[in-house]
Amino acid sequence: MIKAFKFIAAALSITALTFVLWIFLEAIFELETRVTNIENSLMGNTQEVVDATPPHATI
């Protein structure tokens, strides 16, 4: 009986820690998205033009 209780307590602890980690990662990704949006708005939504031509290509 006590072993079963310890097993259930351990399973609940792991579940709770997983949930807390999930919330933490979601908060980080949300913050990263907001920072990217702020950076884009401050830069006037300008985009770099990237030349995709390889350096030694003949056109």
N, C-alpha and C positions, 0 to 999 in steps of 0.2 A: 504493500500500500504506500509506504513512504517512498519507495523507488519510483512508483508511478507518479506520485506527486512531484518528485524532483524532475522527472522527465518532462512532465507537463509544464512545470515552471521554466525549465531550460528552453523548451520549444517556444513558449510565450515570450521569453526574453529575446530570443533570436528574432522572432517575428517583430517585436517592438523595435529592436535595433535596426532591422532592415527597413522598417517604415520610416524611422528617423533619418536614416541615410538617404532614402529616396526623397524625402521632403527637402533635405539639405541640398542634394544635387539638383532638384527642380528649381530651388531658389537661386542657385548659382547660374543655371542656364537662363533663367528669366532675367537675372541681372545682366548677364552677358548680352542678351538680346536688346535690353534697354540701352545699354552703353553703346552698342553698335548703332542703334537707331539715333541716339543723340549725336554720335560722331558724324553720321551721314547727314543729319540735318544741319549741323554746324559747318560742314564742308560744302553745303549747297548742293548735295547729291551729285557731285562731280565724280566721274569715273575715269580711271586711267585708260588710255588707249594702248593696248598691248599689241606689239607686232608679233604675229604668230609664225613669221617666216623663219625657218632655221638659218643660222648664221652663214652657212656656206651654200645656200641654195641659189640656183640660177633660175631666173624667171623668164 
